[in-house]
Amino acid sequence: MLRRDGMLEELSGRPLVGPVEPPALHIMTFNIRRRMNGVTWRRADRWRHRATAVRALLQRERPTFVGVQEAMPDQADAVLAALGSAYRFVGRGHGRRGSGEGCPIFFDAERLELLDWDQTALSDHPREAGSRSWGNLIPRIAVTARFRDRRTGSAFTVLNTHLDPFSPRSRVRSVDALRTLVGRGPGILTGDLNAGEGSRTLRALLDDGGLQDAWTAAARRLTAPVGTFAGYRRPRPSRARIDWIVVTPEVKVASAGINTFRHAGVWPSDHLPVQAVMTIPVGRGQA
């Protein structure tokens, strides 16, 4: 909702989406900003300052699954604790031994049965953990999980990723790998793509129609468009969205929004979560 001064109104007493009833799925993508606690970092960036706000956000929204980016191992544990005992996650850090930032997928295990999962390096050596290619200095990964909805029987694929902020070549080459990983059947991709609408990255991802932007496809938008890399500042309406939920055409998107929640005046992250409610037609992609 917009205020008279053009700023986006913050959410207060109610969740943007909250828990949903089957067959609907509540999807979130959220770059939680890797842990920063050093005295040289501004207070807004420090994990110990933000952790309570992250917990409050997740406890009020309760997504069916959430793709998280930049999660250090202790942060992944904190996200799991915030979501509660019904949740599980898959994914590890991007380093050779599973250390460092990860792109874990957290899911409600009472609703979703995990069929299998994998973690792939976005490089010329996808099976080599920690490998780098295409101009990115930091290893980039994709976590892929296959789920069966316990309530409908439908099966679908989820991917979560974080593309390189500095190398356009790396982003475009990574898109080629992501499209292959989605495969056939219902699929949902979440991620910080570090690229906006109309970029080479998004054209490579969307232009052939095999995947579509959930925001554009949504029957209803819950918020105004806003730049998702807000940098701990009050966001303004903008088309500069770099955090994305992308779906295959058979996935029906009922609503989508960008969450401007603050807890006790504290922003959970320098990124804003993107959320969507969607359904997979019963009988599609059954396991």
N, C-alpha and C positions, 0 to 999 in steps of 0.2 A: 504494500500500500504506500502511496506517495503522500508526503506532507506538502504543505503549500510552498515551502522553500525548495522543493525538488529533491529533498533527501528521502531515502528509503526508510520507512518506519520500522523500528526494531520489534521483533516478536517479544511478548512479555508473558502473559498468563496462560497461553495455550500453545500446544505444539503446532508446528507447521503441518505435519501429517499425523504422526502418532501411530499406534498399533492399527493394523487393518485386518479385516475379516477375509478368509478365503472366498473366492479364488484369487483375490487381489494380493499382490506382492508389493511391499514397500522397500524401495531401493535407495541407497545413499552412496555417494562418493564423497570422500572427505580427506583432504591433505591436512594432517594434524600438526605439521611442522615438527621436524626432528628435534629431539631434546637439546635445549640450549640453557645452561645454567651458570655459565661463567660470568664473572663480575663485569666483563667488558660488554656483555650483551644487554640491550635495553630490557627493562623489566617486563614489558609486554611480550617479549620473545621467550622468556624463561619458562621452562616446562613446569617448574614448581609453582609458578604464578598462574599457569593456565590449566593445570590438570583438573582442578575442581570444576572449571567451566566445561571442559570436555566431558567429564562424567555427567554433569547436569544435562548437557545437550543430548547425550546418548540415552540417558534414562528417560527423558521425556519423549524422545522420538521413537525408540524401539523398532528400528528397521528390521525387515525380514532378513536382509543381508546388507552389509556395508563394505565397500572396497576402500581401504585406508591406504594412504601413501605417506612415506617418510617415517614410518613407525620403527623406532629402535626397539630391541627386545623388551625392555622394561615398559615402554609405552604400549606395546601390543598387550602385555599382561594387564596394564591399567584399563585399556579399552575392554578387554574381556571381563574384567571385574565389574566395570560399569554396566555392561549389558546384562550380566546376570548368569545364573547357573545353567539356563537353557541353551546358552550360546557356546559355540566352538569356533576355532579358526584354523585356516591353513595358510602356509606361506612362511618364509624365513628371510633373513637378511640377504642382501645382494652380494656379500663377500664370498670368498672361496669356501669358507667354513660356516656359512650361514650367518655371519656377523654383519653389522651395519644396518642401514635402512632397509626396510622391507615394504612390500605391498600386500599385506595379508587380507584375506577375505574372511570376515566374521559373519556367522549365519546362525539363525534360530534352528537348532537341531531338533526341536520338537515339531517344527513345521517341515523342515527340509532334510532329506536323507542324502548324505554325501556318498556318491557312487565312486568317484576317484578324483584325484587332483594331481597337478604337476607344476613345477616352476621352471621357467625357461629363461635363459639369458638372451637378451635381444642383441645378438651379435652374429658374426660369421660362424661361431662355435656355440650353438644354443645349448648343448649338453655340458658345457664347461662353465661351472659356477665362477662368477667373478670376471668372466671374459668381457672384453670391450672391443667395439668396432665402430666404423662409420663416423668417427670424429668425436664421440662422447668420452670425456675423461673419467666419468664415474660409471660403474657398471649399471646397466638398465635391465630390468626383468619384467616378465609377465607371469602372473599366477593364474592358472586355469583350473576351474573346478566344475565338475559335472554333478548336478543335483537331480533328485526326484522329489516332487512335491507330494508329501504324504497325504494331503487332503484331496488332490485331484488326479494323482498318478502321472502327471506330465513331467517330462524330463527336459532339462535345459542346461546350457553351458554358460558359465560366468567367467569373464576375464577381468583382471585388475592390473593396472600398470601406471607407471610414472615416466613420461618421456623426457628426453634431455632438454634443458632450457636454452642451451647455447648452440647446438648443432642442428640446423634445419635438415641436413642430410641424414643424420641419425634418426630424426623424427620420421622422415618419409620412409626410410628403410625399415624402421620399426613397424610402421603401419602395414607394410607388406607381410611381415611375420604375424602381426595380430590378426589380419584378415584370414590367414591360413589357420590360425589357432581357433578362431570362432567356428570354422567348419560349417557343416550343414545342420539344419534344424534350429529351433529357437535358441537365441543367444543374446547375452547382455554384456556389454563392455563398460567398465567404469574406469575413470582415471583422470589424473592431472596430465593433460596432453601438452601443456606449455605451448599451446597454439590456439588461435582464435578462429572465429567464423570467417570463411573465405581464404584462410591460409592454405599453403600447399599441403600441409599435413591433413587438414580436414577435407580438402578436395580429394586427396588420395584415399581417404577413409570412406567418404560418403558418395562421391559423384556417380558411381555406377548403380546406385540404388540397392545394393546388397545389404547395406546398413543405413540406419537413419538416426538422426538426432532426436532423443526423447523429448527435449524441450519443444522442438518444432512440431513433432508428431502428437504432442499432448492435446487431448480434447479440451483441457482447461489448464490455465496457468495460474498458480496460486499466488505469485508475486510478480512484481515488475521485473524486467530483465536488469541485471546488475553485473558489474565486473566481479568475478569470483576471487581474484587476488586483491583483497581489500587492504592488506598490510596493516591490520589493526585499526583502521580508520572507518568512520561511518560511511557506508557505501552510497554511491549515487547511481541512478539508473544508467546503464551502459550495455552495449552489446559485446564488451570485451570479456567474454567468458572463456577461461582456459581449462576449467574442470568440467568433465563431460560424462553423460550417460548416453550410450549408443546402443541401439537394439536392432535385431533383425526384423524384417517387415511383418512377420506373423505375430510379433509381440504387440499387444494393444496398450497404448499409454493413455491412461485416464487423466492424469494430472502431473504437473511438474512445478517445482519451485526452488528458490535459492534462499537458504536459511540465514537470517540476520540476527540470530539469537545471541545475546550477551548474558552472562551470569554475574550478578552483583557488579556490573560495570566492566567485566573482563571479557574480552573476545577469546573464544576457545583456540583460535588459530589465526594466522595471517591469511588463510583461505576461508571462504565460505562454503559450507556443504551444499551440494546439489542433490535434490531428492525427487523421486517420481513414484507414482503408483501405477502399476501395470498388471496385466493378466496374460497368461499363456493359454490359448484355447485348449480346452480339455481334449485329449486325444492326439495332440501334436507333440512329437518328440517323446513318446512314451518309452520308458526303459524296458 
